[in-house]
Amino acid sequence: MASPRAAVPHLERISSSSLLVSPPPSRNNSRKRLHTASESDLHKVSSGLKNGVSSTTKSRTDPSNGINCSANSSNKKALDRFIPTRSAMNLDLVQCNSPDTIAAVEAATNSRKNNSPSRSGGASTFSSLAEDEEKQIYKKRLASALLGKEDDTNHKILKFTKDKPAVAPPDSFKSTLQARFSHNKVTMVPAAAAKKLNRHVPSAPIKVLDAPEFMNDYYLNLLSWGANNVLAVALGQCVYLWNAVSGEIDELMTLDGDEYVSSVQWSDAASGLSHLAIGTSESVVQLWDVTASRQVRTMNGHSSRVGALAWNSYVLSSGSRDSTIIHHDVRARQHQLSTLTSHEQEVCGIQWSPDGTMLASGGNDNALCLWKAGSIGTSRSMQTPAHRLEQHTAAVKAIAWCPWERNLLATGGGTADRTIKFWNTANGAMLNSVNTGSQVCSLLWSTTEKELLSSHGYSQNELCLWKYPSMTKVKELTGHTSRVLHLAASPDGETVVSGAADETLRFWKVFGPNRKARKAGSSTTVLSSSSLSTVMSIR
């Protein structure tokens, strides 16, 4: 039977095998503690080491995780090394609590204390204790606000398991900071999140149509897809109509001389679906009855080309290069109701809100003006809008009212601006601003999803689909070789047509299906690509 002294070599073997052992006792108490250990306990240690060595020799490598394990899977043995989990470490806190950082802070504190005027011993001690207590309270409150925990001083540097995710309080300062400083970031949806989308957004257009003489002018509006499922396209001096169901093409009208079409816009349901407003470069607004293929009337009032049109029931609003907006009552002989004169340069974008209570106008003077409908007809000339917003740094052409949230307006700026801005039109406050990196030519909201589609100029010449309100980029649609000037949506809201300076029209299956329209049995079918390839080069 081994004596107590014979156990010392075994203790050396324990330390050499990289197992955790308690520190050796002091010289004064070592003999006393060794005698208190029973011979049976030492026998167990000796036999345990032998069994451990023999089982280690039988160990093998598990190919699934690359960790040495025992041949007998039921007996788990202590491993000789531990690999910390980096994702569970708080490296910022480790840096803050490192000895070098603490020493530097203490040195700076001591230097300030040494340079400060001397005080009496009792007062100095009491003051230092009070300062230390205040610092501890401050550190706890700061950790609670930023890290979501009151005390993180005992945080482990090396962690071998992941903690359970802690749920931060909804009103935490950390959440506020994240919301404030992350809303301007333009990010792509991760692959895992993209798979959760309920629909597939094709990367390629479903149709490509030639549109010769499609003008490359940022300030014009040359596309309009009506509720009758007929697409109106302005090509130079002509306006063509393409029926999305039958594929038929009709030339509606042609201007004379050097005059060209500068804008087109279908009427809404309240004023009849068969009327098309056409603005020309000679400052004239024409109204056409498409069913009868005849011009109903001509409306004057501007002194330069009419580049923007918008309907509100029987009121047609026209924006011109002469910097004015005129409201026309298409039923009355004296059609001019009022003239808006707040803009200083060409008006290139106007749009009425879905409820018809407010008109948004954008111009080459970098201004966005909001006009209330109640003021129409009260004065022949109006100079003061409800709100004049000048946060854009380039022309404001892209204007889109949100169809499912009242008082929410999206606008896009030109080459020098490159941002999409969101506004609360009730008070004129800017809600958000996102830098897109290129000229914003057109904006279009989805009627079925909380999404926004934007078209861009140089250098991307692409369409971007955004998730609102996070403004994460869901999809980038490429194919155009020049800036994408115009967007128009089909009546069911699923298909979008884009018109670009490369003289092509491309049809994209972007937005989700309108289930209500499908249940009602409305037909807004677009022709298949095979039939379109033989039907349409618009001219």
C-alpha positions in Angstrom: 0.0 0.0 0.0 1.4 3.4 -1.0 2.4 5.9 1.6 1.2 9.5 1.6 4.6 10.6 0.1 4.2 8.2 -2.7 1.3 10.2 -4.0 3.4 13.2 -4.9 4.6 11.7 -8.3 1.0 11.1 -9.2 0.2 14.8 -8.5 3.0 15.7 -10.9 1.5 13.5 -13.5 -1.8 15.3 -13.1 -0.3 18.7 -13.7 1.7 17.5 -16.7 -1.4 16.1 -18.4 -2.9 19.7 -18.6 -5.7 18.9 -16.2 -6.9 21.7 -13.8 -5.5 21.1 -10.3 -5.6 23.2 -7.2 -2.4 25.1 -6.2 0.0 23.2 -3.9 -0.4 23.9 -0.2 2.1 26.0 1.7 5.2 24.4 3.2 3.9 24.8 6.8 0.6 22.9 6.2 1.7 20.5 3.5 2.7 17.6 5.8 -0.5 18.0 7.8 -2.8 18.0 4.8 -1.0 15.0 3.2 -1.6 13.0 6.3 -5.3 13.8 6.4 -5.8 12.2 3.0 -6.8 8.6 3.4 -5.0 5.8 1.6 -8.2 4.8 -0.1 -8.5 8.3 -1.7 -4.9 8.1 -3.0 -5.7 4.6 -4.4 -8.7 6.1 -6.3 -6.5 8.9 -7.8 -3.9 6.4 -8.9 -6.4 4.0 -10.5 -8.3 6.9 -12.1 -5.2 8.1 -13.8 -4.4 4.7 -15.1 -7.9 4.3 -16.5 -7.7 7.8 -18.1 -4.4 7.1 -19.8 -5.6 3.7 -21.1 -8.8 5.3 -22.4 -7.0 8.1 -24.1 -4.9 5.7 -26.1 -8.1 4.2 -27.5 -9.5 7.6 -28.5 -10.2 8.4 -32.1 -11.1 11.5 -34.2 -14.7 12.1 -35.0 -14.8 13.1 -38.7 -18.1 15.0 -38.2 -16.6 17.8 -36.0 -12.9 17.2 -35.9 -12.7 16.8 -32.1 -11.0 13.9 -30.4 -13.4 11.8 -28.5 -13.5 8.4 -26.7 -14.1 5.2 -28.6 -17.0 4.6 -26.3 -19.5 7.4 -27.1 -21.4 6.9 -23.8 -18.4 7.8 -21.7 -17.6 11.5 -22.1 -14.0 12.4 -21.1 -12.6 15.9 -20.4 -10.8 17.3 -23.4 -7.4 18.8 -23.2 -8.3 22.1 -24.9 -11.3 24.4 -25.3 -12.0 26.6 -28.3 -14.0 29.8 -27.3 -17.0 30.9 -29.3 -16.1 34.2 -30.9 -19.7 35.2 -31.6 -20.4 35.0 -27.9 -17.6 37.3 -26.9 -18.1 41.0 -26.2 -14.8 42.3 -27.7 -15.7 45.9 -27.2 -16.1 45.3 -23.5 -12.9 43.3 -23.4 -11.0 46.2 -24.9 -12.6 48.6 -22.5 -11.7 46.4 -19.5 -8.2 45.5 -20.6 -5.4 46.2 -18.1 -3.8 48.7 -20.5 -7.0 50.7 -20.9 -7.7 50.7 -17.2 -4.1 51.7 -16.4 -4.3 54.6 -18.9 -7.5 55.8 -17.4 -6.1 55.6 -13.8 -3.0 57.4 -14.9 -5.0 60.2 -16.4 -7.2 60.4 -13.2 -4.1 60.5 -10.9 -2.5 63.2 -13.0 -5.6 65.4 -12.7 -5.8 64.7 -9.0 -2.1 65.7 -8.5 -2.5 68.9 -10.5 -5.7 69.9 -8.6 -5.4 72.2 -5.6 -4.9 70.3 -2.3 -7.7 70.0 0.2 -7.9 68.9 3.8 -7.6 65.2 4.5 -11.1 64.5 5.8 -12.8 66.6 3.1 -10.6 65.1 0.4 -11.4 61.5 1.5 -15.2 62.2 1.7 -15.1 63.9 -1.7 -13.2 61.0 -3.4 -15.7 58.5 -2.0 -18.6 60.5 -3.2 -17.0 60.8 -6.7 -16.3 57.0 -6.8 -19.9 56.3 -5.9 -21.2 58.6 -8.5 -18.9 57.0 -11.1 -20.2 53.5 -10.3 -23.9 54.7 -10.6 -23.1 56.4 -13.9 -21.3 53.3 -15.2 -24.3 51.1 -14.3 -26.8 53.4 -15.9 -24.7 53.7 -19.0 -24.3 49.9 -19.3 -28.1 49.5 -18.8 -28.9 52.0 -21.5 -26.4 50.9 -24.1 -25.8 47.2 -23.4 -29.2 46.3 -21.9 -27.7 45.1 -18.6 -26.8 47.0 -15.4 -23.5 45.4 -14.6 -21.1 43.9 -17.1 -17.9 44.0 -15.1 -18.0 40.2 -14.5 -18.4 39.5 -18.2 -16.3 36.5 -19.3 -13.6 37.3 -21.9 -13.5 33.7 -23.3 -16.9 32.1 -23.8 -17.4 28.5 -24.8 -21.2 28.5 -25.2 -23.6 31.0 -26.6 -25.9 32.9 -24.1 -29.6 32.8 -24.6 -30.7 35.8 -26.5 -31.8 38.6 -24.2 -34.8 40.6 -25.2 -34.1 44.3 -24.9 -36.9 46.5 -23.6 -38.8 48.2 -26.4 -38.0 51.6 -25.1 -34.3 51.0 -24.6 -31.8 53.6 -25.7 -30.0 51.0 -27.8 -33.1 50.4 -29.9 -33.5 54.2 -30.4 -29.9 54.5 -31.5 -30.2 51.7 -34.0 -33.4 53.1 -35.5 -31.9 56.6 -35.8 -28.5 55.7 -37.3 -29.5 52.7 -39.5 -32.5 54.2 -41.4 -30.2 55.8 -44.1 -28.3 52.6 -44.8 -29.0 51.0 -48.2 -28.6 47.3 -47.8 -29.4 44.2 -49.8 -31.7 41.6 -48.2 -29.7 38.6 -47.0 -30.1 35.4 -48.9 -31.9 33.8 -46.0 -34.3 36.6 -45.7 -34.9 36.8 -49.5 -36.1 33.2 -49.4 -39.0 34.3 -47.1 -40.5 36.5 -49.8 -43.9 35.2 -50.8 -43.3 35.6 -54.5 -40.5 35.4 -57.1 -39.4 38.7 -58.8 -37.9 37.8 -62.2 -34.6 39.5 -62.9 -35.4 39.7 -66.7 -38.2 41.6 -68.3 -41.1 39.5 -69.6 -41.3 41.7 -72.8 -39.1 44.1 -74.6 -40.6 46.5 -77.2 -38.9 48.9 -79.6 -39.9 52.5 -79.2 -38.1 54.6 -81.9 -37.8 58.3 -81.4 -38.6 58.0 -77.6 -37.2 61.3 -76.4 -34.3 61.5 -74.0 -35.6 64.4 -71.9 -35.7 64.1 -68.1 -38.4 66.8 -67.7 -41.1 65.1 -69.9 -43.7 62.5 -69.1 -44.3 60.2 -72.1 -45.9 57.1 -70.7 -49.4 56.4 -69.3 -51.2 53.1 -68.7 -54.9 53.7 -68.3 -57.5 51.8 -66.3 -58.9 50.6 -69.7 -55.6 48.5 -70.0 -54.4 50.6 -72.9 -50.9 52.0 -72.9 -50.3 55.5 -74.4 -46.8 56.2 -75.6 -45.5 59.5 -77.1 -42.9 59.0 -79.8 -41.7 62.3 -81.2 -44.7 64.0 -82.9 -47.0 60.9 -82.5 -49.1 59.2 -79.8 -49.6 55.5 -80.1 -52.0 53.3 -78.2 -51.3 49.7 -77.5 -54.0 47.4 -76.1 -52.4 45.0 -73.6 -55.2 42.4 -74.0 -55.5 42.2 -77.8 -52.1 43.5 -78.8 -53.6 46.0 -81.3 -51.7 49.2 -82.1 -53.4 52.4 -83.1 -51.8 55.8 -84.0 -54.0 58.3 -82.3 -52.6 61.6 -83.5 -49.6 63.3 -85.2 -48.4 66.9 -84.7 -47.3 69.1 -87.6 -43.9 70.8 -88.2 -41.3 70.8 -85.4 -43.9 70.4 -82.7 -43.6 67.3 -80.4 -45.6 65.6 -77.7 -44.2 66.5 -74.2 -46.7 64.7 -71.9 -49.6 62.2 -71.9 -52.0 61.2 -69.1 -55.2 59.1 -69.1 -58.2 60.4 -67.3 -59.4 58.7 -64.1 -62.7 56.8 -63.6 -64.6 59.9 -62.4 -64.1 61.7 -65.7 -64.4 58.7 -68.0 -61.9 56.1 -69.0 -61.8 57.0 -72.7 -60.2 60.4 -72.5 -56.5 61.1 -72.9 -54.8 64.5 -72.2 -51.9 65.4 -74.4 -49.4 68.2 -73.7 -47.4 69.7 -76.6 -44.2 71.7 -77.0 -46.3 74.6 -78.3 -47.9 75.2 -74.9 -51.2 73.6 -75.8 -53.2 70.9 -73.9 -55.3 68.7 -76.1 -58.1 66.4 -74.9 -58.9 63.3 -77.0 -61.8 60.9 -77.0 -60.0 57.6 -77.7 -63.1 55.6 -78.4 -64.1 57.9 -81.2 -60.5 58.7 -82.2 -61.2 62.5 -82.3 -60.0 65.6 -80.5 -62.6 67.0 -78.1 -61.0 70.3 -77.2 -57.9 72.4 -77.0 -56.9 74.3 -73.9 -54.5 77.2 -73.8 -53.0 79.3 -71.1 -49.3 78.4 -70.9 -46.5 80.2 -72.7 -44.1 77.2 -73.1 -44.2 73.4 -73.4 -46.4 71.4 -71.1 -44.3 68.6 -69.5 -46.6 67.3 -66.7 -50.3 66.5 -66.5 -52.5 65.2 -63.6 -56.2 64.5 -63.3 -58.5 65.0 -60.3 -62.0 64.1 -61.4 -63.0 66.7 -64.0 -60.0 69.0 -63.1 -56.9 68.6 -65.2 -53.7 70.2 -63.9 -50.9 71.0 -66.2 -47.3 72.0 -65.4 -45.2 74.0 -67.9 -41.7 75.2 -68.6 -43.1 78.7 -67.9 -43.0 77.7 -64.2 -46.8 77.8 -63.7 -49.5 75.2 -63.0 -52.9 75.7 -64.4 -56.1 74.0 -63.2 -58.6 73.3 -66.1 -62.2 72.3 -65.7 -62.6 70.2 -68.8 -66.4 70.6 -68.7 -66.5 74.4 -68.7 -66.1 76.7 -71.6 -63.9 79.0 -69.5 -61.7 76.2 -68.4 -59.1 78.0 -66.4 -59.9 77.8 -62.7 -56.6 79.1 -61.2 -52.9 79.4 -61.8 -50.2 78.4 -59.3 -47.0 80.5 -59.5 -44.8 79.4 -56.7 -42.1 77.6 -58.8 -39.3 79.6 -60.3 -38.3 77.2 -63.1 -39.9 74.4 -65.2 -42.5 72.3 -63.5 -41.6 68.7 -64.4 -43.7 66.6 -62.0 -47.2 66.9 -60.6 -49.5 64.4 -59.0 -52.8 64.5 -57.0 -53.2 62.5 -53.8 -55.5 59.5 -54.0 -58.2 61.2 -52.1 -57.9 64.3 -54.3 -57.3 66.7 -51.4 -53.7 67.8 -52.2 -51.5 68.4 -55.2 -47.8 67.8 -55.1 -45.6 69.6 -57.7 -41.9 69.4 -58.3 -39.7 71.7 -60.4 -36.3 72.4 -61.8 -35.9 74.9 -58.9 -35.3 71.9 -56.6 -38.5 72.7 -54.8 -41.5 70.5 -53.8 -44.8 72.4 -53.3 -47.9 71.0 -51.7 -51.2 72.7 -52.7 -54.6 72.1 -51.0 -57.5 71.3 -53.3 -59.8 73.6 -51.3 -58.0 76.6 -52.7 -58.8 75.8 -56.3 -61.1 78.4 -57.8 -60.9 80.8 -54.8 -58.3 83.0 -56.6 -57.2 83.3 -60.2 -53.6 83.3 -59.2 -52.0 81.7 -56.1 -48.4 82.2 -55.0 -48.3 80.6 -51.6 -48.6 76.8 -51.3 -49.5 75.0 -48.1 -45.9 73.8 -47.8 -42.8 74.7 -49.9 -40.0 72.1 -49.2 -36.5 72.8 -50.5 -34.5 69.9 -49.0 -33.7 68.4 -52.5 -30.5 69.7 -54.2 -31.6 68.9 -57.8 -34.8 68.9 -59.9 -37.8 67.1 -58.4 -39.5 65.1 -61.1 -40.3 61.8 -59.4 -43.4 62.1 -57.2 -45.5 59.3 -55.9 -48.3 59.3 -53.3 -48.6 56.2 -51.1 -51.9 54.4 -51.9 -52.3 52.7 -48.5 -51.1 55.4 -46.1 -52.6 58.9 -46.1 -50.3 61.9 -46.1 -47.2 59.8 -47.1 -45.4 61.2 -50.2 -42.2 59.9 -51.8 -40.1 62.2 -54.1 -36.8 61.7 -56.0 -34.1 64.2 -56.9 -32.0 64.6 -60.0 -28.3 64.0 -60.7 -27.0 66.4 -58.1 -29.3 65.0 -55.4 -29.7 61.2 -56.0 -32.0 60.8 -52.9 -35.5 59.4 -52.3 -37.2 61.5 -49.6 -40.4 60.7 -47.7 -42.7 63.4 -46.4 -45.6 63.8 -44.0 -47.8 66.1 -46.1 -50.0 67.1 -43.2 -47.2 69.1 -41.6 -44.5 69.2 -44.2 -42.0 67.2 -42.1 -39.4 65.0 -43.9 -39.6 61.5 -42.5 -36.6 59.9 -44.2 -34.0 60.4 -46.9 -32.2 57.6 -48.7 -29.2 58.1 -51.0 -29.6 55.9 -54.0 -26.3 56.7 -55.7 -27.8 57.8 -59.0 -30.4 60.1 -60.6 -33.9 59.3 -59.5 -36.2 59.5 -62.6 -39.5 58.0 -61.5 -41.2 56.4 -58.5 -44.1 53.9 -58.2 -45.7 52.5 -55.1 -47.1 49.0 -55.0 -50.9 48.7 -54.3 -50.6 45.2 -52.9 -47.3 45.2 -50.9 -45.4 47.8 -48.8 -42.9 48.3 -51.5 -41.6 51.1 -53.7 -40.1 50.9 -57.2 -37.7 53.5 -58.4 -36.0 54.0 -61.8 -32.6 55.6 -62.2 -30.2 57.2 -64.6 -26.4 57.2 -64.9 -24.5 55.2 -63.9 -26.7 52.2 -63.0 -29.7 52.7 -65.5 -31.7 50.3 -63.4 -34.9 49.7 -61.5 -34.7 49.2 -57.8 -37.4 47.5 -55.6 -37.4 48.7 -52.0 -39.1 47.4 -48.9 -40.8 50.1 -47.0 -40.3 51.5 -44.3 -36.9 49.8 -43.8 -35.8 50.8 -47.3 -33.9 47.6 -47.8 -33.2 46.9 -51.4 -35.1 43.8 -52.4 -34.3 43.6 -56.1 -32.2 45.3 -58.8 -33.6 45.0 -62.3 -31.2 45.7 -65.1 -31.3 45.6 -68.9 -31.7 49.1 -70.1 -28.6 50.7 -71.6 -29.6 54.3 -70.9 -31.4 56.1 -68.1 -34.9 54.8 -67.3 -37.0 57.9 -67.5 -40.6 56.7 -67.0 -42.6 54.1 -65.1 -46.2 53.1 -65.5 -48.2 50.3 -63.8 -50.9 48.1 -65.3 -54.5 48.4 -63.9 -54.1 45.3 -61.7 -50.8 46.6 -60.3 -48.7 43.5 -61.1 -46.9 44.5 -64.3 -44.7 47.7 -64.7 -43.5 49.1 -67.9 -40.4 51.2 -68.0 -39.4 53.6 -70.8 -35.8 54.5 -71.3 -33.6 56.7 -73.5 -32.3 53.5 -75.2 -35.7 53.6 -77.1 -37.1 50.5 -75.6 -40.0 49.6 -73.4 -39.5 46.8 -71.0 -42.3 45.0 -69.1 -41.5 43.6 -65.6 -43.4 41.3 -63.3 -42.6 43.2 -60.2 -45.4 43.5 -57.7 -47.5 40.8 -56.1 -51.0 39.8 -57.4 -54.1 41.8 -56.5 -56.2 39.1 -54.9 -59.3 41.3 -54.7 -59.2 42.1 -58.4 -58.8 38.4 -59.3 -61.7 37.4 -57.2 -63.8 40.1 -58.9 -62.8 38.5 -62.2 -61.3 41.7 -63.8 -59.3 40.9 -66.9 -56.0 42.8 -67.2 -54.0 40.2 -68.9 -50.8 41.2 -70.8 -49.9 39.5 -74.0 -47.3 36.7 -73.9 -43.8 37.5 -75.2 -44.2 35.2 -78.2 -47.2 37.2 -79.5 -45.7 40.5 -78.6 -42.6 39.8 -80.6 -44.7 39.7 -83.7 -47.2 42.4 -82.7 -45.2 45.4 -81.6 -42.5 47.5 -82.6 -44.7 50.5 -81.8 -43.7 52.3 -85.0 
